[in-house]
Amino acid sequence: MSIHSPCEFAIAAPHDAIFPSLRATLAREVSSSAMLADLLQKLNRMQEAQARPADFKVQFDAFVARADEYLDMIQPFFPILVRFLPAHKESHASVESWIMEGSEPDVTSEVA
C-alpha cells in the first residue's frame, strides 16, 4: 500500500516520472499476473498517447475502467495523469470531482 498522499505525490513527481512510478506500484500491488499484464498494457498505451490529449483520454478511461478494484492504490497518480487530458473544463471538473469524492468515473462520456 502506498504511503504517499495524492497531494504529496503530485508535488513530488515530475511528469516524466509518473509512468515508471505507476508501473512499479502496479507491479508491487497487483497479485494476479493476468491483471497486472492487462493493466501494464493499458498503462503503456496511456504513456504512448500522452502527447495527444484526445487519444490519452481514451486510454486513460480504459485504464481506469480496468483498474476499478485498484482505485485506492492508483488514485495518488491522478493529479498528474489528468494533466494529460484535453483542456476542457468539463473534462477536468468531472475527473477531479470523482477523485475528491471517491466516486466511480464516468468512462462512457466522450469529450467533444
PyRosetta script that sets phi, psi and omega in degrees:
from pyrosetta import init, pose_from_sequence

init()
pose = pose_from_sequence("MSIHSPCEFAIAAPHDAIFPSLRATLAREVSSSAMLADLLQKLNRMQEAQARPADFKVQFDAFVARADEYLDMIQPFFPILVRFLPAHKESHASVESWIMEGSEPDVTSEVA")
pose.set_psi(1, 139.6)
pose.set_omega(1, -178.4)
pose.set_phi(2, -72.9)
pose.set_psi(2, 140.6)
pose.set_omega(2, 177.6)
pose.set_phi(3, -99.8)
pose.set_psi(3, 1.4)
pose.set_omega(3, -178.3)
pose.set_phi(4, -93.2)
pose.set_psi(4, 138.7)
pose.set_omega(4, 175.3)
pose.set_phi(5, -81.2)
pose.set_psi(5, 158.8)
pose.set_omega(5, 178.9)
pose.set_phi(6, -56.3)
pose.set_psi(6, -42.4)
pose.set_omega(6, -178.3)
pose.set_phi(7, -66.4)
pose.set_psi(7, -42.0)
pose.set_omega(7, 179.7)
pose.set_phi(8, -61.7)
pose.set_psi(8, -43.2)
pose.set_omega(8, -179.8)
pose.set_phi(9, -66.4)
pose.set_psi(9, -43.4)
pose.set_omega(9, -177.8)
pose.set_phi(10, -61.1)
pose.set_psi(10, -35.0)
pose.set_omega(10, -179.8)
pose.set_phi(11, -78.5)
pose.set_psi(11, -39.9)
pose.set_omega(11, -172.1)
pose.set_phi(12, -80.4)
pose.set_psi(12, -29.6)
pose.set_omega(12, -171.9)
pose.set_phi(13, -97.2)
pose.set_psi(13, 124.3)
pose.set_omega(13, 173.6)
pose.set_phi(14, -71.7)
pose.set_psi(14, 159.7)
pose.set_omega(14, -178.0)
pose.set_phi(15, -54.1)
pose.set_psi(15, -40.8)
pose.set_omega(15, -176.5)
pose.set_phi(16, -74.2)
pose.set_psi(16, -10.8)
pose.set_omega(16, 179.4)
pose.set_phi(17, -93.6)
pose.set_psi(17, -9.7)
pose.set_omega(17, -173.7)
pose.set_phi(18, -63.1)
pose.set_psi(18, -43.5)
pose.set_omega(18, -175.6)
pose.set_phi(19, -70.0)
pose.set_psi(19, -47.2)
pose.set_omega(19, 175.9)
pose.set_phi(20, -62.4)
pose.set_psi(20, -36.7)
pose.set_omega(20, 178.9)
pose.set_phi(21, -66.0)
pose.set_psi(21, -43.5)
pose.set_omega(21, 178.3)
pose.set_phi(22, -66.9)
pose.set_psi(22, -39.5)
pose.set_omega(22, 177.7)
pose.set_phi(23, -59.8)
pose.set_psi(23, -44.2)
pose.set_omega(23, 179.5)
pose.set_phi(24, -66.1)
pose.set_psi(24, -39.3)
pose.set_omega(24, 178.7)
pose.set_phi(25, -64.3)
pose.set_psi(25, -44.4)
pose.set_omega(25, 177.9)
pose.set_phi(26, -60.8)
pose.set_psi(26, -45.9)
pose.set_omega(26, -178.8)
pose.set_phi(27, -60.9)
pose.set_psi(27, -35.0)
pose.set_omega(27, -179.2)
pose.set_phi(28, -78.0)
pose.set_psi(28, -33.6)
pose.set_omega(28, -169.4)
pose.set_phi(29, -102.9)
pose.set_psi(29, -24.6)
pose.set_omega(29, -176.4)
pose.set_phi(30, -92.4)
pose.set_psi(30, 117.8)
pose.set_omega(30, -174.8)
pose.set_phi(31, -85.8)
pose.set_psi(31, -28.3)
pose.set_omega(31, -179.8)
pose.set_phi(32, -79.1)
pose.set_psi(32, 122.3)
pose.set_omega(32, -178.8)
pose.set_phi(33, -65.9)
pose.set_psi(33, -34.6)
pose.set_omega(33, 178.3)
pose.set_phi(34, -66.9)
pose.set_psi(34, -43.5)
pose.set_omega(34, 178.4)
pose.set_phi(35, -65.1)
pose.set_psi(35, -43.8)
pose.set_omega(35, 179.3)
pose.set_phi(36, -59.8)
pose.set_psi(36, -46.0)
pose.set_omega(36, 179.4)
pose.set_phi(37, -59.9)
pose.set_psi(37, -42.7)
pose.set_omega(37, -179.7)
pose.set_phi(38, -66.2)
pose.set_psi(38, -44.4)
pose.set_omega(38, 179.5)
pose.set_phi(39, -65.1)
pose.set_psi(39, -40.8)
pose.set_omega(39, 178.5)
pose.set_phi(40, -65.4)
pose.set_psi(40, -37.0)
pose.set_omega(40, 176.4)
pose.set_phi(41, -62.9)
pose.set_psi(41, -43.6)
pose.set_omega(41, 179.3)
pose.set_phi(42, -67.7)
pose.set_psi(42, -37.0)
pose.set_omega(42, 176.3)
pose.set_phi(43, -64.0)
pose.set_psi(43, -42.5)
pose.set_omega(43, 177.3)
pose.set_phi(44, -59.8)
pose.set_psi(44, -41.1)
pose.set_omega(44, 178.7)
pose.set_phi(45, -65.1)
pose.set_psi(45, -37.8)
pose.set_omega(45, 176.2)
pose.set_phi(46, -62.7)
pose.set_psi(46, -46.4)
pose.set_omega(46, -178.4)
pose.set_phi(47, -61.2)
pose.set_psi(47, -42.3)
pose.set_omega(47, 178.9)
pose.set_phi(48, -63.8)
pose.set_psi(48, -29.2)
pose.set_omega(48, -176.2)
pose.set_phi(49, -96.0)
pose.set_psi(49, 4.2)
pose.set_omega(49, -172.2)
pose.set_phi(50, -59.4)
pose.set_psi(50, -26.6)
pose.set_omega(50, 179.4)
pose.set_phi(51, -85.9)
pose.set_psi(51, -5.1)
pose.set_omega(51, -179.2)
pose.set_phi(52, -121.2)
pose.set_psi(52, 91.6)
pose.set_omega(52, -172.6)
pose.set_phi(53, -51.2)
pose.set_psi(53, -42.8)
pose.set_omega(53, -178.8)
pose.set_phi(54, -65.8)
pose.set_psi(54, -42.9)
pose.set_omega(54, 177.1)
pose.set_phi(55, -66.9)
pose.set_psi(55, -38.5)
pose.set_omega(55, 179.1)
pose.set_phi(56, -61.3)
pose.set_psi(56, -40.6)
pose.set_omega(56, -179.4)
pose.set_phi(57, -59.9)
pose.set_psi(57, -43.2)
pose.set_omega(57, 178.5)
pose.set_phi(58, -60.2)
pose.set_psi(58, -46.3)
pose.set_omega(58, -178.9)
pose.set_phi(59, -69.5)
pose.set_psi(59, -38.2)
pose.set_omega(59, 177.1)
pose.set_phi(60, -61.5)
pose.set_psi(60, -46.9)
pose.set_omega(60, 179.1)
pose.set_phi(61, -60.1)
pose.set_psi(61, -42.0)
pose.set_omega(61, 179.3)
pose.set_phi(62, -65.1)
pose.set_psi(62, -41.0)
pose.set_omega(62, 179.0)
pose.set_phi(63, -63.7)
pose.set_psi(63, -48.9)
pose.set_omega(63, -177.8)
pose.set_phi(64, -63.9)
pose.set_psi(64, -40.4)
pose.set_omega(64, 178.9)
pose.set_phi(65, -62.1)
pose.set_psi(65, -39.9)
pose.set_omega(65, -178.9)
pose.set_phi(66, -75.2)
pose.set_psi(66, -31.2)
pose.set_omega(66, -175.9)
pose.set_phi(67, -91.7)
pose.set_psi(67, 19.9)
pose.set_omega(67, -173.2)
pose.set_phi(68, -55.1)
pose.set_psi(68, -35.2)
pose.set_omega(68, -179.7)
pose.set_phi(69, -80.1)
pose.set_psi(69, -5.0)
pose.set_omega(69, 179.9)
pose.set_phi(70, -115.9)
pose.set_psi(70, 17.7)
pose.set_omega(70, -175.3)
pose.set_phi(71, -58.7)
pose.set_psi(71, -38.3)
pose.set_omega(71, 178.7)
pose.set_phi(72, -60.5)
pose.set_psi(72, -36.3)
pose.set_omega(72, -178.6)
pose.set_phi(73, -74.4)
pose.set_psi(73, -39.1)
pose.set_omega(73, -175.5)
pose.set_phi(74, -93.0)
pose.set_psi(74, -11.1)
pose.set_omega(74, -178.4)
pose.set_phi(75, -54.9)
pose.set_psi(75, -38.3)
pose.set_omega(75, 178.7)
pose.set_phi(76, -60.7)
pose.set_psi(76, -18.6)
pose.set_omega(76, -179.7)
pose.set_phi(77, -85.4)
pose.set_psi(77, -16.5)
pose.set_omega(77, -174.4)
pose.set_phi(78, -60.4)
pose.set_psi(78, -40.0)
pose.set_omega(78, -178.7)
pose.set_phi(79, -55.7)
pose.set_psi(79, -35.2)
pose.set_omega(79, 177.9)
pose.set_phi(80, -83.2)
pose.set_psi(80, -41.9)
pose.set_omega(80, -179.3)
pose.set_phi(81, -59.0)
pose.set_psi(81, -39.2)
pose.set_omega(81, -177.8)
pose.set_phi(82, -67.5)
pose.set_psi(82, -16.6)
pose.set_omega(82, 176.7)
pose.set_phi(83, -68.0)
pose.set_psi(83, -18.2)
pose.set_omega(83, 178.0)
pose.set_phi(84, -86.9)
pose.set_psi(84, -9.2)
pose.set_omega(84, -178.4)
pose.set_phi(85, -75.0)
pose.set_psi(85, 161.2)
pose.set_omega(85, 177.9)
pose.set_phi(86, -54.7)
pose.set_psi(86, 149.0)
pose.set_omega(86, -175.5)
pose.set_phi(87, -82.9)
pose.set_psi(87, 45.2)
pose.set_omega(87, 176.3)
pose.set_phi(88, -97.1)
pose.set_psi(88, 128.5)
pose.set_omega(88, -178.6)
pose.set_phi(89, -55.3)
pose.set_psi(89, -40.4)
pose.set_omega(89, -177.7)
pose.set_phi(90, -61.5)
pose.set_psi(90, -42.3)
pose.set_omega(90, 179.7)
pose.set_phi(91, -64.1)
pose.set_psi(91, -48.3)
pose.set_omega(91, -179.2)
pose.set_phi(92, -65.4)
pose.set_psi(92, -41.5)
pose.set_omega(92, 179.9)
pose.set_phi(93, -63.1)
pose.set_psi(93, -40.5)
pose.set_omega(93, -180.0)
pose.set_phi(94, -64.3)
pose.set_psi(94, -48.1)
pose.set_omega(94, -178.7)
pose.set_phi(95, -65.8)
pose.set_psi(95, -46.0)
pose.set_omega(95, -178.2)
pose.set_phi(96, -64.7)
pose.set_psi(96, -35.2)
pose.set_omega(96, -178.7)
pose.set_phi(97, -66.9)
pose.set_psi(97, -41.9)
pose.set_omega(97, -179.9)
pose.set_phi(98, -75.3)
pose.set_psi(98, -24.4)
pose.set_omega(98, 174.5)
pose.set_phi(99, -66.3)
pose.set_psi(99, -48.3)
pose.set_omega(99, -177.7)
pose.set_phi(100, -68.8)
pose.set_psi(100, -36.7)
pose.set_omega(100, -177.4)
pose.set_phi(101, -87.8)
pose.set_psi(101, -13.9)
pose.set_omega(101, -179.7)
pose.set_phi(102, 74.1)
pose.set_psi(102, 19.1)
pose.set_omega(102, 179.1)
pose.set_phi(103, -90.2)
pose.set_psi(103, 168.3)
pose.set_omega(103, -179.0)
pose.set_phi(104, -71.6)
pose.set_psi(104, 141.7)
pose.set_omega(104, 176.8)
pose.set_phi(105, -74.3)
pose.set_psi(105, 154.0)
pose.set_omega(105, 174.9)
pose.set_phi(106, -93.6)
pose.set_psi(106, 93.7)
pose.set_omega(106, -175.4)
pose.set_phi(107, -85.8)
pose.set_psi(107, 3.7)
pose.set_omega(107, 179.8)
pose.set_phi(108, -94.7)
pose.set_psi(108, -15.0)
pose.set_omega(108, -178.3)
pose.set_phi(109, -78.5)
pose.set_psi(109, 151.9)
pose.set_omega(109, 179.2)
pose.set_phi(110, -119.5)
pose.set_psi(110, 146.4)
pose.set_omega(110, 176.9)
pose.set_phi(111, -93.5)
pose.set_psi(111, 130.7)
pose.set_omega(111, -178.5)
pose.set_phi(112, -72.7)
pose.dump_pdb("model.pdb")
